[in-house]
Amino acid sequence: MKLSDNTLTILKNFASINNSILVKKGNQLRTISVAKNILAEAQIVEEFSRDFAIYDLNQFLNGLGLHQNPDLDFENNGHVLIREGKSRTKYFFADPNVIVTPPDKEITLPSEDVSFELSTSQLDKLLKAAAIYQLPDLAVVGGDGVVKIVVRDKKNDTSNDFSVVVGETESVFSFNFKVENIKIVPGTYDVVVSQKLLSRFTCRDYDLKYFIALEPDSTFG
């Protein structure tokens, strides 16, 4: 088996959410952060023939980087054999019991109160602004007829901020996130937010979804 560039991109992103992963038989990848406030799931083109666990996903991916176009053989007990030309790597699997894994049941939003499109360029500018101004908070704010996303420091009334308008609304709300929890692959997203403190980011560029928890001080109406 060879891993596609899309799958490698998703795995690298998942490693930023949780550096361990349990891969289930089939073509779906799922992960959840140790704090259980970020869950991600993706459909990929590859079909895995067995369940296996990787404790250090970054190490595994960096090991793949030693090869140009490796072939992965998962038909061994306890390890994957990575082959290319005369090179071989035997990479051992982890005990699934030591890994924080997502619940088996499908995640659904308890309500769908606000929805908007977030483009690649808007997302990129928001995260860049948060890094430049060292802003820890991201908020989806409704008021004065518009929905905007603001990066700011909500504990500091005189902090710098940066915002983009992403839609229209008749409601008033402030859905608060931590910037550090927006660990998503660059792309355009359909975003739905529930006042029950959960959001769903659906990527248009990959078959990929994220469920990200809101901060408890979020308000609606």
Phi, psi and chi 1 to 4 in degrees:
 res  aa     phi    psi   chi1   chi2   chi3   chi4
   1 MET       -  138.2  171.7 -171.1  -74.2      -
   2 LYS  -113.5  142.8  -64.5 -176.9 -175.6  -63.9
   3 LEU   -93.1  129.7  -62.5 -178.0      -      -
   4 SER   -70.6  161.8   66.8      -      -      -
   5 ASP   -60.3  -38.7  -71.9  -16.7      -      -
   6 ASN   -61.9  -43.1  -81.1    8.7      -      -
   7 THR   -66.0  -40.1  -63.0      -      -      -
   8 LEU   -64.1  -38.9  -70.7  170.9      -      -
   9 THR   -61.4  -44.3  -64.8      -      -      -
  10 ILE   -65.4  -43.2  -70.8  167.0      -      -
  11 LEU   -63.4  -39.4  -75.4  170.4      -      -
  12 LYS   -63.3  -40.3  -73.1  173.5 -174.7  173.3
  13 ASN   -66.6  -43.0  170.3 -107.1      -      -
  14 PHE   -61.7  -33.2  -80.4   18.2      -      -
  15 ALA   -63.9  -26.0      -      -      -      -
  16 SER   -77.4  -18.8   72.3      -      -      -
  17 ILE   -88.4  -45.6  -63.5  170.0      -      -
  18 ASN  -152.3  121.6 -175.6  -21.3      -      -
  19 ASN   -75.4   -1.1 -162.2   32.3      -      -
  20 SER  -116.4  151.8  -59.5      -      -      -
  21 ILE  -149.1  142.3 -169.8  169.2      -      -
  22 LEU  -106.5  114.9  173.4   62.6      -      -
  23 VAL   -95.2  125.4  176.5      -      -      -
  24 LYS   -94.1  154.5  -64.5  -72.9 -169.0   76.7
  25 LYS   -54.5  134.8 -179.2  179.5  177.9  180.0
  26 GLY   120.2 -156.3      -      -      -      -
  27 ASN  -122.4   26.0   68.2  -23.0      -      -
  28 GLN  -116.7  135.5 -174.4 -177.9   52.5      -
  29 LEU  -110.5  136.2  -64.1  173.8      -      -
  30 ARG  -139.4  145.8  -58.3  175.9   81.1 -130.8
  31 THR  -148.4  162.8 -168.1      -      -      -
  32 ILE  -144.5  143.3 -168.4  168.0      -      -
  33 SER   -68.0  157.2   63.1      -      -      -
  34 VAL   -59.9  -35.2  173.7      -      -      -
  35 ALA   -77.2   -6.8      -      -      -      -
  36 LYS    62.3   30.4  -61.8 -173.3  176.9 -179.2
  37 ASN  -109.0    0.1   54.4    0.6      -      -
  38 ILE  -136.6  124.9  -49.8  166.1      -      -
  39 LEU  -125.5  135.8 -175.7  146.7      -      -
  40 ALA  -130.7  145.0      -      -      -      -
  41 GLU  -145.5  142.0   53.5 -171.4   34.6      -
  42 ALA  -142.3  145.3      -      -      -      -
  43 GLN   -97.4  132.9  -60.7  -71.0  -27.9      -
  44 ILE  -121.9  167.8   57.8  172.3      -      -
  45 VAL   -79.1  -25.7  -65.0      -      -      -
  46 GLU   -77.9  151.9  -63.0   85.1   -4.9      -
  47 GLU  -120.0  113.1 -174.4   97.0   16.8      -
  48 PHE   -83.2  139.2  -68.6  105.6      -      -
  49 SER   -89.6   -6.3   59.2      -      -      -
  50 ARG  -155.8  164.4   65.0 -168.5  -56.5  163.0
  51 ASP   -80.4  143.4  -64.4   -0.8      -      -
  52 PHE  -156.5  155.6   60.6   92.2      -      -
  53 ALA  -121.5  139.7      -      -      -      -
  54 ILE  -121.1  123.7  -65.3  175.2      -      -
  55 TYR   -78.8  -39.8 -175.0   74.4      -      -
  56 ASP  -122.0   89.7 -169.8  -25.2      -      -
  57 LEU   -66.1  -37.9 -175.0   52.2      -      -
  58 ASN   -61.5  -41.4  -85.1  -46.4      -      -
  59 GLN   -62.3  -44.2 -179.2 -171.0   67.2      -
  60 PHE   -59.7  -46.4  174.8   73.3      -      -
  61 LEU   -67.0  -39.2  -66.1  170.0      -      -
  62 ASN   -64.0  -34.9  -71.4  -24.6      -      -
  63 GLY   -64.9  -39.4      -      -      -      -
  64 LEU   -61.0  -31.2  -68.6 -178.2      -      -
  65 GLY   -66.9  -11.5      -      -      -      -
  66 LEU   -71.2  -14.7  -65.4  170.2      -      -
  67 HIS  -114.0  158.2  -52.8  -91.4      -      -
  68 GLN   -83.6  -47.7  -68.2  -68.0  -35.0      -
  69 ASN  -149.0   69.3 -170.8   25.0      -      -
  70 PRO   -72.7  154.3   28.5  -35.5      -      -
  71 ASP  -106.9  131.4 -175.1   72.8      -      -
  72 LEU  -108.5  126.0  -76.4   68.7      -      -
  73 ASP  -110.9  111.3  179.5   -0.3      -      -
  74 PHE   -98.3    9.4  -71.0   94.9      -      -
  75 GLU   -86.9   20.6  -59.9  -51.8  -45.0      -
  76 ASN  -109.3  151.5  -47.4  -77.4      -      -
  77 ASN   -78.0  118.8  -77.3  -33.7      -      -
  78 GLY    88.6   -6.2      -      -      -      -
  79 HIS  -158.3  162.8   68.8  -86.9      -      -
  80 VAL  -107.5  138.4   56.5      -      -      -
  81 LEU  -100.2  119.8 -173.2   62.2      -      -
  82 ILE  -103.7  119.6  -55.5  166.5      -      -
  83 ARG  -125.7  142.6  -63.1 -180.0  -65.2 -152.4
  84 GLU  -160.6  119.1 -176.2 -178.1   43.7      -
  85 GLY    56.2 -124.1      -      -      -      -
  86 LYS   -93.0    2.1  -63.5 -179.5  179.0  179.4
  87 SER   -92.3  142.4  -59.0      -      -      -
  88 ARG  -138.6  139.0  -62.1  -74.9 -173.3  -83.4
  89 THR  -130.2  129.8  -60.7      -      -      -
  90 LYS  -104.3  111.6 -174.1 -173.6  -72.8 -173.3
  91 TYR  -111.5  119.8 -166.4   91.2      -      -
  92 PHE   -85.6  141.7  -77.2   87.2      -      -
  93 PHE   -77.6  162.0  -60.6  137.0      -      -
  94 ALA   -99.1  168.6      -      -      -      -
  95 ASP   -75.5  119.6  179.8  -10.4      -      -
  96 PRO   -57.2  -24.0  -21.6   32.0      -      -
  97 ASN   -70.9  -15.0  -66.8  -39.1      -      -
  98 VAL   -94.9    4.6  -57.7      -      -      -
  99 ILE  -111.0  135.0  -67.0  172.5      -      -
 100 VAL   -75.9  118.4  177.2      -      -      -
 101 THR  -120.5  154.9   57.1      -      -      -
 102 PRO   -68.2  157.8  -14.0   27.0      -      -
 103 PRO   -65.7  151.6   22.8  -32.0      -      -
 104 ASP   -69.7  -30.7  -70.2  -28.8      -      -
 105 LYS   -71.8  150.5   65.9  178.9 -178.2  179.1
 106 GLU   -69.2  139.4 -175.1  177.6  -10.7      -
 107 ILE   -89.2  132.6  -57.7  -62.2      -      -
 108 THR  -131.1  151.1   56.0      -      -      -
 109 LEU   -75.4  136.9  -67.8 -178.0      -      -
 110 PRO   -68.2  -23.3   18.9  -27.8      -      -
 111 SER  -159.2  161.2   62.0      -      -      -
 112 GLU  -123.8   94.2  -62.1 -171.3    2.2      -
 113 ASP   -97.6  -31.6  -61.7  -58.1      -      -
 114 VAL  -141.1  136.7  175.2      -      -      -
 115 SER  -139.1  149.0   59.8      -      -      -
 116 PHE  -164.5  166.2   55.4   89.2      -      -
 117 GLU   -99.8  136.3  178.0 -172.3  -53.5      -
 118 LEU  -120.0  114.1  179.9   60.9      -      -
 119 SER   -80.7  164.2   71.7      -      -      -
 120 THR   -56.1  -45.9  -55.3      -      -      -
 121 SER   -68.6  -37.9   61.4      -      -      -
 122 GLN   -64.3  -46.1  -70.7  170.4  -28.8      -
 123 LEU   -61.2  -44.0  174.3   61.5      -      -
 124 ASP   -61.5  -44.6 -177.3   56.7      -      -
 125 LYS   -65.7  -39.8  -73.5  178.8 -178.8  177.4
 126 LEU   -63.0  -45.3  -75.0  160.4      -      -
 127 LEU   -71.1  -34.8  -64.2  179.7      -      -
 128 LYS   -66.0  -42.7  -81.3 -175.2  177.3  177.2
 129 ALA   -63.3  -40.0      -      -      -      -
 130 ALA   -62.0  -37.9      -      -      -      -
 131 ALA   -72.0  -43.5      -      -      -      -
 132 ILE   -63.8  -46.9  -70.4  168.2      -      -
 133 TYR   -91.7    0.6  -60.9  127.8      -      -
 134 GLN    55.6   55.7  -62.6 -175.8  -49.7      -
 135 LEU  -103.5  125.2  -57.3  171.3      -      -
 136 PRO   -87.8  -13.5   31.3  -34.4      -      -
 137 ASP  -118.1  142.4  -56.3  -55.6      -      -
 138 LEU  -125.0  132.8  179.9  146.5      -      -
 139 ALA  -130.9  139.3      -      -      -      -
 140 VAL   -97.2  112.3  178.3      -      -      -
 141 VAL  -116.3  131.5  178.2      -      -      -
 142 GLY  -112.1  133.0      -      -      -      -
 143 GLY   172.7  153.4      -      -      -      -
 144 ASP    55.4   31.0  -61.2  -36.9      -      -
 145 GLY    86.1   -2.8      -      -      -      -
 146 VAL  -127.9  157.7  -60.1      -      -      -
 147 VAL  -105.7  126.9 -179.5      -      -      -
 148 LYS  -132.5  155.1   63.0 -178.8  179.4  179.8
 149 ILE  -108.3  129.6  -56.3 -179.8      -      -
 150 VAL  -124.1  132.6 -173.1      -      -      -
 151 VAL  -102.9  135.5  -74.9      -      -      -
 152 ARG  -164.9  177.5   61.3 -171.0 -179.5 -174.6
 153 ASP  -112.7  101.7 -177.7  -12.4      -      -
 154 LYS   -68.7  -14.0   63.3 -171.6  179.6 -172.7
 155 LYS   -87.4   -4.8  -67.3 -179.2  179.9  178.4
 156 ASN  -126.9  108.9 -178.5   -3.0      -      -
 157 ASP   -65.6  -20.0  -68.7  -22.9      -      -
 158 THR  -108.2   18.6   60.6      -      -      -
 159 SER   -73.6  152.6   85.7      -      -      -
 160 ASN   -62.7  154.6  -59.8  -45.5      -      -
 161 ASP  -146.3  165.6   65.9   32.9      -      -
 162 PHE  -143.0  135.8  176.6   85.1      -      -
 163 SER  -140.0  154.8   64.6      -      -      -
 164 VAL  -134.0  141.5  -66.4      -      -      -
 165 VAL   -84.9  130.1  173.8      -      -      -
 166 VAL  -123.0   -1.4  -67.6      -      -      -
 167 GLY   178.3 -171.9      -      -      -      -
 168 GLU  -120.5  151.7  -61.1  177.9  -10.0      -
 169 THR  -158.6  155.1 -175.7      -      -      -
 170 GLU  -102.7   -2.1  -64.5  178.5    1.4      -
 171 SER   -94.7  166.1  -58.0      -      -      -
 172 VAL  -120.1  125.4  176.5      -      -      -
 173 PHE  -161.4  163.9   50.7   83.8      -      -
 174 SER  -143.9  104.5  179.2      -      -      -
 175 PHE   -98.2  113.7  -66.4  133.6      -      -
 176 ASN  -102.2  136.3  -61.9  -38.9      -      -
 177 PHE  -127.4  162.8  -61.4   81.7      -      -
 178 LYS   -91.3  132.3  -72.4  -67.9 -173.7 -173.3
 179 VAL   -54.4  -37.9  168.7      -      -      -
 180 GLU   -64.4  -14.9   64.5 -172.4   32.3      -
 181 ASN   -92.0   -5.5  -70.3  -21.9      -      -
 182 ILE   -88.6   70.0  -49.6  -61.1      -      -
 183 LYS  -101.7   74.8  -64.7  177.9  176.9  178.5
 184 ILE  -124.0  151.3   60.5 -180.0      -      -
 185 VAL   -63.1  137.1  169.1      -      -      -
 186 PRO   -54.6  136.5  -26.2   34.9      -      -
 187 GLY   164.3 -176.9      -      -      -      -
 188 THR   -97.2  135.4  -64.8      -      -      -
 189 TYR  -126.8  142.9  -74.4   84.4      -      -
 190 ASP   -94.1  118.1  -66.8  -47.4      -      -
 191 VAL  -111.3  132.1 -176.8      -      -      -
 192 VAL  -126.3  132.6 -177.1      -      -      -
 193 VAL  -121.0  135.0 -173.6      -      -      -
 194 SER  -105.1  139.3  167.1      -      -      -
 195 GLN   -66.2   -9.3   61.6  177.7  -58.8      -
 196 LYS   -83.4   20.4  -56.5  -66.5 -173.9 -177.6
 197 LEU    73.4   35.7  -56.0 -177.1      -      -
 198 LEU  -142.6  145.0 -172.8   62.2      -      -
 199 SER  -131.1  158.2   66.0      -      -      -
 200 ARG  -128.0  125.1 -178.1 -178.3   67.1 -132.0
 201 PHE  -109.5  113.8  -71.4   67.1      -      -
 202 THR  -107.6  119.3  -55.9      -      -      -
 203 CYS   -81.4  136.4 -171.8      -      -      -
 204 ARG   -86.6  -15.9  -67.3 -173.2 -179.8  179.0
 205 ASP   -93.8  -23.4  -53.3  -81.0      -      -
 206 TYR  -133.1  161.5  -60.4   85.7      -      -
 207 ASP   -83.8   80.2 -166.7  -13.0      -      -
 208 LEU  -148.0  134.3  175.3   62.8      -      -
 209 LYS  -133.1  147.9  -68.8  179.8 -175.6  175.9
 210 TYR  -125.9  139.0  -59.4   86.5      -      -
 211 PHE  -113.4  118.1  -66.9   89.2      -      -
 212 ILE  -123.1  129.1  -57.2  174.5      -      -
 213 ALA   -74.2  145.8      -      -      -      -
 214 LEU   -88.8  163.2  -80.2   63.4      -      -
 215 GLU   -76.6  148.0  -64.9  -60.2  -64.8      -
 216 PRO   -65.3  -15.8   17.2  -27.7      -      -
 217 ASP   -87.7   11.1   59.3   -6.6      -      -
 218 SER   -65.5  148.5  -60.9      -      -      -
 219 THR  -130.7  149.8   59.1      -      -      -
 220 PHE  -143.8  120.6 -177.4   78.1      -      -
 221 GLY    77.6      -      -      -      -      -
